[in-house]
């Protein structure tokens, strides 16, 4: 257990020794800050241009998800690809750790950095909720906030596990980032595809099932939890972590 915690600490602190992490952090804050300003503009509008659910405007925006899937591969690309390119992966695999502990430690570290990216957004909540400091009450229902952050944690785990698996397969960090981005876009671009489909057709149901922006626009940002979305995120994350462990195990027999 101590060795696992040491590896988590090492991987997490390694982010802050890389300039890419600061670029990712600054870019993410600028993007979310810009979308937050657009949301605030819509909150002041009246009639059909106004918004009932502020977070729906913020996280239901397709531009946000394009930024989102572009940022996460940069978090995971170095985790195994760097170890492979520098030749330190073999040393890591000979440490007193099982393969699943190595994978779990690296996943925990990148998920902790992912959570760190979202910490500044907590400053937006008092404004979005219309919090009254005198009465200490919010003018807007707080439940959409809880479901939204829960959804962000689940979908983040899915994309990070996907990127971790890809990073375990290649030596180049750039290749790992590009492949992770391409695979992650499968869960996002479906929201841009809007043909005239029968709402009862299999194509329409499949599109809604895999489309992350649709999940947030119709469920999480409205204070609702859909078990189908949660099962999709959780099962995909676990499957990718399982494949990552198998990828490491295969290297022991080469």
Backbone as JSON, one array per atom type, in Angstrom:
{
  "sequence": "XXXXXXXXXXXXXXXXXXXXXXXXXXXXXXXXXXXXXXXXXXXXXXXXXXXXXXXXXXXXXXXXXXXXXXXXXXXXXXXXXXXXXXXXXXXXXXXXXXXXXXXXXXXXXXXXXXXXXXXXXXXXXXXXXXXXXXXXXXXXXXXXXXXXXXXXXXXXXXXXXXXXXXXXXXXXXXXXXXXXXXXXXXXXXXXXXXXXXXXXXXXXXXXXXXXXXXXXXXXXXXXXXXXXXXXXXXXXXXXXXXXXXXXXXXXXXX",
  "N": [[0.83, -1.21, 0.0], [1.95, 1.24, 0.78], [3.87, 1.56, -1.19], [2.26, 1.92, -3.42], [0.95, 4.35, -2.79], [3.16, 6.0, -2.78], [3.87, 5.93, -5.48], [1.6, 7.14, -6.59], [1.86, 9.71, -5.51], [4.26, 10.46, -6.7], [3.6, 10.47, -9.45], [1.56, 12.38, -9.51], [2.8, 14.79, -8.62], [4.6, 15.02, -10.67], [3.25, 16.21, -12.74], [3.36, 18.93, -12.22], [5.91, 19.58, -12.73], [6.11, 19.77, -15.36], [5.82, 21.84, -18.23], [3.63, 21.56, -19.86], [1.46, 20.91, -18.27], [0.83, 23.33, -17.01], [0.13, 24.85, -19.2], [-2.13, 23.44, -20.05], [-3.75, 23.83, -17.8], [-4.07, 26.66, -17.79], [-5.27, 27.05, -20.31], [-7.62, 25.58, -19.99], [-8.91, 26.99, -17.94], [-9.29, 29.48, -19.16], [-11.03, 28.77, -21.23], [-13.3, 27.69, -19.85], [-13.9, 29.96, -18.36], [-14.62, 31.77, -20.36], [-16.93, 30.52, -21.46], [-18.47, 30.63, -19.17], [-18.9, 33.37, -18.94], [-20.51, 33.76, -21.18], [-22.71, 32.31, -20.37], [-23.58, 33.85, -18.19], [-24.39, 36.12, -19.54], [-26.62, 35.12, -20.87], [-28.24, 34.58, -18.71], [-29.15, 37.04, -17.96], [-30.89, 37.67, -19.93], [-34.24, 37.98, -21.22], [-37.33, 36.23, -21.82], [-37.48, 33.89, -24.59], [-34.73, 33.73, -25.0], [-33.49, 33.54, -22.62], [-32.18, 31.39, -19.96], [-33.11, 28.48, -18.22], [-31.76, 26.57, -16.78], [-28.7, 27.18, -15.67], [-26.24, 25.68, -15.76], [-26.76, 24.02, -17.84], [-26.48, 25.59, -20.06], [-23.77, 26.1, -19.87], [-22.37, 23.57, -19.81], [-23.71, 22.13, -21.66], [-22.96, 23.04, -24.03], [-21.53, 22.51, -27.18], [-19.04, 23.39, -27.92], [-17.62, 23.43, -25.57], [-17.23, 20.69, -25.09], [-15.61, 19.91, -27.16], [-13.29, 21.22, -26.46], [-12.88, 19.95, -24.04], [-12.38, 17.19, -24.68], [-10.04, 17.58, -25.98], [-8.25, 18.38, -24.07], [-7.97, 16.34, -22.12], [-6.48, 14.1, -23.28], [-3.91, 15.21, -23.18], [-3.33, 15.07, -20.53], [-3.05, 12.36, -20.01], [-1.21, 11.35, -21.83], [1.54, 11.06, -21.26], [1.83, 9.14, -19.28], [2.36, 6.31, -19.55], [3.62, 6.2, -22.02], [5.85, 7.87, -21.88], [7.38, 6.48, -20.03], [7.92, 4.19, -21.51], [9.4, 5.22, -23.67], [11.67, 6.26, -22.43], [12.72, 4.06, -21.26], [12.24, 3.36, -18.64], [10.08, 1.91, -17.92], [10.4, -0.86, -17.69], [11.92, -0.96, -15.38], [10.05, -0.01, -13.58], [8.18, -2.05, -13.67], [9.52, -4.06, -12.42], [9.46, -3.35, -9.82], [8.28, -3.72, -6.38], [5.43, -4.08, -6.94], [2.23, -5.01, -8.1], [0.86, -5.39, -11.42], [-1.73, -4.31, -11.66], [-1.74, -2.55, -9.54], [0.11, -0.63, -10.34], [-1.24, 0.44, -12.55], [-3.56, 1.38, -11.28], [-2.45, 3.31, -9.58], [-1.37, 5.2, -11.37], [-3.68, 5.94, -12.68], [-5.16, 7.04, -10.56], [-3.55, 9.24, -9.97], [-3.69, 10.83, -12.33], [-6.41, 11.3, -12.35], [-6.67, 12.79, -10.02], [-5.3, 15.11, -10.77], [-7.0, 15.93, -12.79], [-9.31, 16.51, -11.28], [-8.24, 18.64, -9.9], [-8.12, 20.56, -11.91], [-10.75, 21.37, -12.02], [-11.27, 22.66, -9.66], [-11.06, 25.6, -9.5], [-13.47, 26.3, -10.72], [-15.39, 26.14, -8.82], [-15.66, 28.62, -7.77], [-17.42, 29.87, -9.42], [-19.91, 29.02, -8.7], [-21.42, 30.36, -6.54], [-22.33, 32.61, -7.95], [-23.77, 31.55, -10.12], [-25.76, 30.18, -8.75], [-27.04, 32.19, -7.51], [-26.48, 32.98, -4.86], [-27.39, 34.12, -1.66], [-25.74, 35.87, 0.65], [-26.51, 36.89, 3.07], [-28.89, 35.6, 3.93], [-27.92, 33.12, 3.59], [-28.75, 31.31, 1.62], [-29.53, 29.69, -1.49], [-30.73, 30.97, -4.58], [-31.31, 29.41, -6.73], [-31.98, 26.01, -7.56], [-29.9, 23.62, -6.03], [-29.42, 21.02, -6.73], [-28.95, 20.35, -9.54], [-26.27, 21.14, -9.67], [-24.91, 19.27, -8.09], [-25.46, 16.84, -9.46], [-24.3, 17.47, -11.91], [-21.53, 17.8, -11.35], [-21.03, 15.24, -10.44], [-21.51, 13.81, -12.8], [-19.44, 14.89, -14.36], [-17.25, 13.84, -13.02], [-17.58, 11.1, -13.54], [-17.56, 10.92, -16.38], [-15.09, 12.01, -16.85], [-13.44, 10.07, -15.66], [-13.89, 8.0, -17.47], [-12.79, 8.97, -19.95], [-10.15, 9.44, -19.15], [-9.29, 6.87, -18.41], [-9.42, 5.68, -20.9], [-7.45, 7.16, -22.28], [-5.25, 6.41, -20.75], [-5.0, 3.7, -21.34], [-4.37, 3.81, -24.09], [-1.92, 5.14, -23.92], [-0.37, 3.15, -22.82], [0.23, 1.57, -24.93], [1.86, 2.72, -26.87], [4.97, 4.42, -27.76], [5.42, 7.09, -28.27], [4.5, 10.22, -27.01], [3.02, 12.13, -28.37], [1.72, 10.64, -30.35], [0.16, 9.04, -28.68], [-1.53, 10.99, -27.58], [-2.91, 11.88, -29.86], [-4.22, 9.55, -30.79], [-5.81, 8.99, -28.56], [-7.42, 11.27, -28.57], [-8.79, 10.95, -31.0], [-10.27, 8.61, -30.45], [-11.79, 9.47, -28.29], [-13.38, 11.4, -29.45], [-15.41, 9.99, -30.6], [-17.39, 9.77, -28.71], [-18.37, 12.29, -28.63], [-18.75, 13.65, -31.11], [-21.1, 12.62, -32.04], [-23.1, 14.21, -31.09], [-23.11, 16.35, -32.81], [-24.14, 15.36, -35.07], [-27.04, 15.53, -36.61], [-29.33, 14.32, -38.08], [-32.52, 13.83, -39.73], [-34.14, 11.81, -37.86], [-36.18, 9.1, -36.82], [-37.56, 9.21, -33.64], [-37.93, 6.85, -32.36], [-36.27, 5.08, -33.55], [-33.48, 2.78, -33.96], [-31.05, 3.97, -34.62], [-31.32, 6.58, -33.67], [-31.59, 6.13, -30.92], [-29.12, 4.92, -30.38], [-27.37, 7.0, -31.01], [-28.02, 8.9, -29.02], [-27.3, 7.4, -26.81], [-24.5, 7.14, -26.81], [-23.62, 9.73, -26.94], [-22.03, 12.11, -25.2], [-22.34, 15.01, -24.78], [-25.13, 15.23, -25.16], [-26.1, 13.76, -23.0], [-25.41, 15.41, -20.84], [-26.76, 17.76, -21.48], [-29.43, 17.03, -21.41], [-29.83, 15.64, -19.03], [-27.82, 15.53, -16.66], [-27.2, 18.31, -16.16], [-29.66, 19.21, -15.54], [-30.34, 18.25, -13.14], [-30.85, 15.55, -13.07], [-30.3, 12.01, -13.02], [-29.26, 9.55, -15.16], [-29.28, 6.17, -15.42], [-28.3, 4.75, -17.58], [-26.33, 6.33, -18.78], [-24.48, 6.51, -16.7], [-23.76, 3.81, -16.42], [-22.57, 3.41, -18.91], [-20.3, 5.14, -18.77], [-18.96, 4.14, -16.48], [-18.56, 1.36, -17.06], [-17.05, 1.49, -19.42], [-14.76, 2.8, -18.5], [-13.77, 0.93, -16.59], [-13.32, -1.25, -18.27], [-11.32, -0.25, -19.98], [-9.27, 0.16, -18.12], [-8.84, -2.47, -17.36], [-7.89, -3.5, -19.81], [-5.54, -2.05, -19.93], [-4.06, -3.11, -17.8], [-3.74, -5.71, -18.8], [-2.21, -5.09, -21.01], [0.2, -4.29, -19.81], [0.88, -6.7, -18.57], [1.4, -8.28, -20.78], [3.85, -7.35, -21.62], [5.66, -8.45, -19.91], [6.11, -10.94, -20.87], [7.47, -10.72, -23.17]],
  "CA": [[0.0, 0.0, 0.0], [2.82, 2.39, 0.85], [4.49, 1.72, -2.5], [1.24, 2.47, -4.31], [0.78, 5.76, -2.45], [4.37, 6.69, -3.23], [3.77, 6.08, -6.94], [0.58, 8.15, -6.85], [2.45, 11.01, -5.2], [5.27, 10.77, -7.72], [2.94, 10.79, -10.72], [0.8, 13.63, -9.39], [3.73, 15.91, -8.56], [5.29, 15.13, -11.96], [2.51, 17.13, -13.59], [3.73, 20.31, -11.93], [7.26, 19.79, -13.24], [6.0, 19.83, -16.81], [5.15, 23.06, -18.7], [2.36, 21.21, -20.5], [0.41, 20.95, -17.26], [0.44, 24.72, -16.79], [-0.57, 25.26, -20.42], [-3.45, 22.82, -19.98], [-4.51, 24.49, -16.73], [-4.43, 28.0, -18.23], [-6.21, 26.94, -21.42], [-8.89, 25.1, -19.47], [-9.53, 28.08, -17.19], [-9.74, 30.49, -20.13], [-12.19, 28.24, -21.94], [-14.45, 27.65, -18.96], [-14.24, 31.33, -18.01], [-15.33, 32.36, -21.5], [-18.27, 29.94, -21.5], [-19.19, 31.13, -18.0], [-19.34, 34.73, -19.26], [-21.65, 33.63, -22.08], [-23.84, 31.86, -19.55], [-24.05, 34.99, -17.42], [-25.12, 36.99, -20.47], [-27.92, 34.52, -21.12], [-29.05, 34.67, -17.49], [-29.74, 38.38, -17.88], [-31.85, 37.83, -21.02], [-35.63, 37.67, -20.91], [-38.04, 35.54, -22.89], [-36.91, 32.62, -25.06], [-33.27, 33.74, -25.02], [-32.99, 33.25, -21.27], [-31.95, 29.99, -19.66], [-33.69, 28.02, -16.96], [-30.71, 25.83, -16.08], [-27.42, 27.8, -16.07], [-25.22, 24.7, -16.1], [-27.1, 23.45, -19.14], [-25.86, 26.49, -21.03], [-22.32, 26.01, -19.74], [-21.84, 22.25, -20.13], [-24.42, 21.56, -22.8], [-22.38, 23.67, -25.22], [-20.67, 21.57, -27.88], [-17.68, 23.91, -27.94], [-16.97, 22.99, -24.34], [-16.83, 19.28, -25.16], [-14.46, 19.83, -28.06], [-12.14, 21.6, -25.63], [-12.75, 18.93, -23.0], [-11.72, 16.0, -25.2], [-8.7, 17.97, -26.42], [-7.4, 18.58, -22.89], [-7.72, 15.11, -21.37], [-5.34, 13.32, -23.79], [-2.66, 15.82, -22.75], [-3.1, 14.64, -19.16], [-2.72, 10.94, -19.94], [-0.29, 10.89, -22.87], [2.89, 10.76, -20.77], [1.83, 8.23, -18.14], [3.12, 5.11, -19.89], [4.42, 6.43, -23.22], [7.14, 8.42, -21.45], [8.12, 5.38, -19.4], [8.38, 3.31, -22.57], [10.42, 5.88, -24.5], [12.9, 6.46, -21.65], [13.21, 2.77, -20.8], [12.03, 3.2, -17.2], [8.91, 1.07, -17.66], [10.89, -2.16, -17.21], [12.31, -0.77, -13.99], [8.82, 0.12, -12.81], [7.52, -3.35, -13.6], [10.26, -4.92, -11.49], [9.24, -2.85, -8.46], [7.38, -4.61, -5.6], [4.05, -3.71, -7.21], [1.56, -5.77, -9.13], [0.5, -4.57, -12.57], [-2.96, -3.56, -11.41], [-1.41, -1.45, -8.63], [0.75, 0.4, -11.16], [-2.3, 1.08, -13.34], [-4.43, 2.11, -10.35], [-1.73, 4.48, -9.08], [-1.3, 6.21, -12.43], [-5.04, 6.45, -12.91], [-5.51, 7.9, -9.42], [-2.79, 10.48, -10.09], [-4.23, 11.68, -13.4], [-7.75, 11.73, -11.95], [-6.48, 13.85, -9.04], [-4.98, 16.33, -11.51], [-8.25, 16.3, -13.46], [-10.14, 17.16, -10.26], [-7.57, 19.91, -9.61], [-8.52, 21.51, -12.95], [-12.12, 21.83, -11.79], [-11.39, 23.38, -8.4], [-11.39, 27.03, -9.65], [-14.86, 26.51, -11.16], [-16.26, 26.26, -7.65], [-15.88, 30.05, -7.55], [-18.55, 30.3, -10.24], [-21.19, 28.51, -8.2], [-22.25, 31.36, -5.85], [-22.96, 33.5, -8.92], [-24.76, 30.78, -10.86], [-26.87, 29.81, -7.87], [-27.65, 33.38, -6.93], [-26.38, 32.78, -3.41], [-27.59, 35.28, -0.81], [-24.85, 35.69, 1.78], [-27.18, 37.27, 4.32], [-29.78, 34.51, 4.33], [-27.18, 31.88, 3.36], [-29.58, 30.42, 0.81], [-29.36, 29.84, -2.93], [-31.97, 31.26, -5.28], [-31.48, 28.37, -7.73], [-31.87, 24.65, -7.02], [-28.52, 23.17, -6.0], [-29.3, 19.63, -7.18], [-28.23, 20.24, -10.81], [-24.83, 21.28, -9.45], [-24.41, 17.98, -7.59], [-25.5, 15.85, -10.53], [-23.35, 17.86, -12.95], [-20.17, 17.45, -10.93], [-20.96, 13.77, -10.44], [-21.37, 13.4, -14.2], [-18.1, 15.25, -14.8], [-16.32, 12.87, -12.44], [-17.74, 9.82, -14.22], [-17.11, 11.01, -17.77], [-13.64, 12.21, -16.77], [-12.84, 8.76, -15.41], [-13.95, 7.22, -18.71], [-11.82, 9.46, -20.93], [-8.8, 9.25, -18.61], [-8.97, 5.44, -18.53], [-9.19, 5.45, -22.32], [-6.15, 7.7, -22.6], [-4.24, 5.6, -20.06], [-4.83, 2.48, -22.13], [-3.64, 4.15, -25.32], [-0.55, 5.47, -23.54], [0.35, 1.91, -22.52], [0.47, 0.84, -26.17], [2.78, 3.41, -27.78], [6.14, 5.06, -27.16], [5.37, 8.54, -28.5], [3.43, 10.92, -26.29], [2.18, 12.79, -29.37], [0.86, 9.61, -30.94], [-0.8, 8.67, -27.64], [-2.52, 12.06, -27.47], [-3.74, 11.92, -31.08], [-5.11, 8.38, -30.81], [-6.81, 9.18, -27.49], [-8.35, 12.29, -29.04], [-9.65, 10.36, -32.03], [-11.21, 7.67, -29.82], [-12.7, 10.23, -27.42], [-14.33, 12.15, -30.28], [-16.55, 9.12, -30.9], [-18.43, 10.04, -27.71], [-18.74, 13.71, -28.68], [-19.21, 14.11, -32.43], [-22.49, 12.18, -32.29], [-23.99, 15.33, -30.76], [-23.15, 17.25, -33.95], [-24.85, 14.68, -36.15], [-28.47, 15.75, -36.32], [-30.21, 14.03, -39.22], [-33.94, 13.63, -39.43], [-34.31, 10.42, -37.46], [-37.34, 8.75, -36.02], [-37.14, 9.14, -32.24], [-38.02, 5.47, -31.91], [-35.36, 4.24, -34.33], [-32.27, 2.31, -33.29], [-29.98, 4.96, -34.86], [-31.54, 7.71, -32.77], [-31.29, 5.69, -29.56], [-27.67, 4.7, -30.28], [-26.74, 8.32, -30.99], [-28.22, 9.48, -27.69], [-26.65, 6.58, -25.79], [-23.05, 7.36, -26.79], [-23.31, 11.16, -27.04], [-21.85, 12.72, -23.89], [-23.02, 16.31, -24.67], [-26.58, 15.03, -25.02], [-26.35, 13.32, -21.62], [-25.33, 16.55, -19.93], [-27.78, 18.76, -21.82], [-30.79, 16.57, -21.09], [-29.94, 14.98, -17.74], [-26.98, 15.95, -15.54], [-27.32, 19.74, -15.86], [-31.05, 19.46, -15.12], [-30.54, 17.62, -11.84], [-31.33, 14.18, -13.26], [-29.29, 10.97, -13.22], [-29.71, 8.46, -16.03], [-28.44, 5.0, -15.14], [-27.65, 4.29, -18.81], [-25.11, 7.11, -18.96], [-23.54, 6.12, -15.65], [-23.26, 2.47, -16.76], [-21.67, 3.58, -20.05], [-19.03, 5.72, -18.32], [-18.29, 3.25, -15.55], [-18.13, 0.12, -17.71], [-15.97, 1.8, -20.36], [-13.56, 3.09, -17.7], [-13.26, -0.32, -16.03], [-12.82, -2.08, -19.36], [-10.05, 0.32, -20.43], [-8.28, -0.13, -17.09], [-8.55, -3.89, -17.49], [-7.03, -3.66, -20.98], [-4.23, -1.49, -19.6], [-3.37, -4.13, -17.0], [-3.36, -6.78, -19.72], [-1.12, -4.57, -21.83], [1.43, -4.38, -19.01], [1.2, -8.11, -18.36], [1.95, -8.83, -22.01], [5.25, -6.95, -21.75], [6.49, -9.32, -19.09], [6.35, -12.19, -21.6], [8.17, -10.44, -24.44]],
  "C": [[0.86, 1.26, 0.0], [3.49, 2.65, -0.5], [3.52, 2.32, -3.51], [1.04, 3.96, -4.06], [2.0, 6.59, -2.89], [4.34, 6.93, -4.73], [2.72, 7.12, -7.31], [1.14, 9.55, -6.61], [3.47, 11.42, -6.26], [4.63, 11.2, -9.03], [2.2, 12.12, -10.65], [1.73, 14.84, -9.39], [4.46, 16.1, -9.88], [4.57, 16.08, -12.91], [3.0, 18.57, -13.42], [5.19, 20.6, -12.27], [7.27, 19.9, -14.76], [5.29, 21.12, -17.24], [3.8, 22.78, -19.34], [1.21, 21.3, -19.51], [-0.08, 22.37, -17.03], [-0.28, 25.29, -18.02], [-1.99, 24.71, -20.42], [-4.32, 23.53, -18.95], [-4.97, 25.87, -17.17], [-5.47, 27.96, -19.35], [-7.59, 26.51, -20.93], [-9.63, 26.21, -18.72], [-10.05, 29.17, -18.13], [-11.0, 30.03, -20.84], [-13.43, 28.22, -21.06], [-14.88, 29.05, -18.53], [-15.01, 32.03, -19.11], [-16.76, 31.84, -21.58], [-19.11, 30.4, -20.31], [-19.7, 32.55, -18.27], [-20.53, 34.7, -20.22], [-22.9, 33.2, -21.33], [-24.43, 33.01, -18.75], [-24.83, 35.97, -18.3], [-26.52, 36.45, -20.73], [-28.83, 34.6, -19.9], [-29.73, 36.02, -17.36], [-30.76, 38.63, -18.98], [-33.25, 37.45, -20.54], [-36.26, 36.94, -22.09], [-37.32, 34.27, -23.32], [-35.4, 32.57, -25.07], [-32.67, 33.47, -23.64], [-32.8, 31.75, -21.07], [-32.53, 29.65, -18.3], [-32.66, 27.31, -16.11], [-29.35, 26.38, -16.52], [-26.36, 26.79, -16.49], [-25.51, 24.01, -17.43], [-26.49, 24.29, -20.26], [-24.35, 26.33, -21.03], [-21.77, 24.68, -20.25], [-22.61, 21.54, -21.23], [-23.91, 22.12, -24.11], [-21.39, 22.71, -25.88], [-19.22, 22.05, -27.94], [-16.92, 23.49, -26.69], [-16.45, 21.57, -24.48], [-15.7, 19.07, -26.15], [-13.18, 20.21, -27.31], [-11.84, 20.51, -24.61], [-11.97, 17.73, -23.51], [-10.33, 16.31, -25.76], [-7.73, 18.07, -25.25], [-7.03, 17.25, -22.24], [-6.61, 14.23, -21.95], [-3.99, 13.9, -23.4], [-2.31, 15.43, -21.32], [-2.57, 13.22, -19.1], [-1.58, 10.52, -20.87], [1.08, 10.46, -22.35], [2.95, 9.59, -19.79], [2.6, 6.94, -18.4], [4.03, 5.33, -21.1], [5.8, 6.98, -22.86], [8.0, 7.35, -20.82], [8.7, 4.44, -20.46], [9.52, 3.93, -23.36], [11.74, 6.07, -23.75], [13.47, 5.16, -21.11], [13.03, 2.53, -19.32], [10.83, 2.3, -16.87], [9.34, -0.3, -17.13], [11.3, -2.08, -15.75], [11.08, -0.69, -13.09], [8.15, -1.23, -12.63], [8.25, -4.34, -12.7], [10.15, -4.46, -10.05], [8.29, -3.78, -7.72], [5.92, -4.17, -5.7], [3.48, -4.63, -8.26], [1.13, -4.83, -10.24], [-0.74, -3.73, -12.3], [-2.72, -2.41, -10.44], [-0.74, -0.3, -9.37], [-0.31, 1.17, -11.94], [-3.2, 1.92, -12.43], [-3.75, 3.37, -9.85], [-1.67, 5.57, -10.14], [-2.67, 6.79, -12.74], [-5.46, 7.4, -11.79], [-4.8, 9.25, -9.52], [-3.37, 11.39, -11.16], [-5.64, 12.14, -13.07], [-7.67, 12.85, -10.91], [-6.14, 15.17, -9.73], [-6.2, 16.83, -12.27], [-9.19, 17.03, -12.5], [-9.56, 18.54, -9.91], [-7.95, 20.97, -10.64], [-9.88, 22.13, -12.67], [-12.27, 22.66, -10.51], [-11.72, 24.87, -8.58], [-12.83, 27.29, -10.08], [-15.83, 26.59, -9.99], [-16.54, 27.72, -7.31], [-17.05, 30.58, -8.37], [-19.89, 30.0, -9.59], [-22.02, 29.54, -7.44], [-22.97, 32.31, -6.81], [-24.06, 32.77, -9.69], [-25.98, 30.45, -10.03], [-27.58, 31.01, -7.29], [-27.63, 33.35, -5.43], [-26.52, 34.1, -2.67], [-26.79, 35.07, 0.48], [-25.5, 36.05, 3.12], [-28.09, 36.15, 4.82], [-29.12, 33.15, 4.22], [-28.04, 30.85, 2.63], [-29.34, 30.73, -0.67], [-30.72, 30.07, -3.58], [-32.31, 30.2, -6.32], [-31.27, 27.0, -7.07], [-30.42, 24.17, -7.12], [-28.34, 21.76, -6.55], [-28.66, 19.47, -8.55], [-26.73, 20.38, -10.67], [-24.23, 19.95, -9.01], [-24.38, 16.93, -8.69], [-24.51, 16.17, -11.64], [-21.93, 17.48, -12.58], [-19.99, 15.94, -10.82], [-20.77, 13.25, -11.86], [-19.99, 13.72, -14.74], [-17.05, 14.29, -14.25], [-16.39, 11.54, -13.19], [-17.2, 9.87, -15.65], [-15.6, 11.28, -17.83], [-12.91, 10.91, -16.55], [-12.82, 7.92, -16.68], [-12.89, 7.67, -19.7], [-10.38, 9.29, -20.44], [-8.38, 7.79, -18.71], [-8.69, 5.08, -19.99], [-7.8, 5.95, -22.73], [-5.02, 6.92, -21.95], [-3.96, 4.32, -20.83], [-4.03, 2.75, -23.39], [-2.17, 4.44, -25.01], [0.28, 4.23, -23.24], [0.74, 1.15, -23.77], [1.56, 1.43, -27.03], [3.94, 4.03, -27.01], [6.07, 6.57, -27.25], [4.21, 9.17, -27.76], [2.48, 11.6, -27.27], [1.22, 11.81, -30.01], [-0.22, 9.18, -29.94], [-1.91, 9.71, -27.53], [-3.46, 12.07, -28.67], [-4.71, 10.74, -31.14], [-6.2, 8.51, -29.74], [-7.86, 10.21, -27.92], [-9.32, 11.72, -30.06], [-10.7, 9.42, -31.42], [-12.21, 8.4, -28.94], [-13.75, 10.98, -28.23], [-15.55, 11.32, -30.65], [-17.72, 9.43, -29.97], [-18.92, 11.48, -27.74], [-19.35, 14.11, -30.01], [-20.62, 13.65, -32.75], [-23.47, 13.29, -31.99], [-24.11, 16.31, -31.91], [-23.93, 16.67, -35.12], [-26.34, 14.72, -35.85], [-29.34, 15.52, -37.55], [-31.65, 13.88, -38.77], [-34.15, 12.14, -39.14], [-35.58, 10.25, -36.65], [-36.88, 8.56, -34.57], [-37.23, 7.73, -31.68], [-37.06, 4.54, -32.62], [-34.13, 3.86, -33.54], [-31.13, 3.33, -33.45], [-30.1, 6.13, -33.91], [-31.18, 7.32, -31.33], [-29.79, 5.48, -29.37], [-26.93, 6.03, -30.22], [-26.85, 8.94, -29.6], [-27.48, 8.7, -26.61], [-25.16, 6.9, -25.69], [-22.67, 8.84, -26.76], [-23.25, 11.8, -25.66], [-22.5, 14.11, -23.78], [-24.52, 16.21, -24.5], [-26.93, 14.61, -23.6], [-26.37, 14.51, -20.67], [-26.43, 17.57, -20.22], [-29.16, 18.34, -21.34], [-30.94, 16.02, -19.68], [-29.14, 15.66, -16.63], [-27.17, 17.42, -15.18], [-28.74, 20.13, -15.46], [-31.36, 18.78, -13.79], [-31.03, 16.2, -11.91], [-30.15, 13.25, -13.48], [-29.9, 9.85, -14.04], [-28.76, 7.29, -15.84], [-27.72, 4.52, -16.4], [-26.34, 5.03, -19.05], [-24.06, 6.69, -17.94], [-22.94, 4.75, -15.94], [-22.28, 2.56, -17.92], [-20.31, 4.09, -19.59], [-18.25, 4.74, -17.44], [-17.76, 1.99, -16.21], [-17.0, 0.37, -18.69], [-14.67, 2.08, -19.62], [-12.95, 1.8, -17.15], [-12.67, -1.22, -17.11], [-11.47, -1.57, -19.86], [-8.94, 0.07, -19.4], [-7.88, -1.6, -17.12], [-7.61, -4.15, -18.67], [-5.63, -3.11, -20.72], [-3.41, -2.47, -18.77], [-2.9, -5.27, -17.89], [-2.21, -6.36, -20.63], [0.21, -4.64, -21.09], [1.84, -5.83, -18.82], [1.84, -8.72, -19.61], [3.41, -8.48, -22.19], [6.17, -7.84, -20.93], [6.88, -10.6, -19.84], [7.06, -11.97, -22.92], [9.66, -10.71, -24.28]]
}
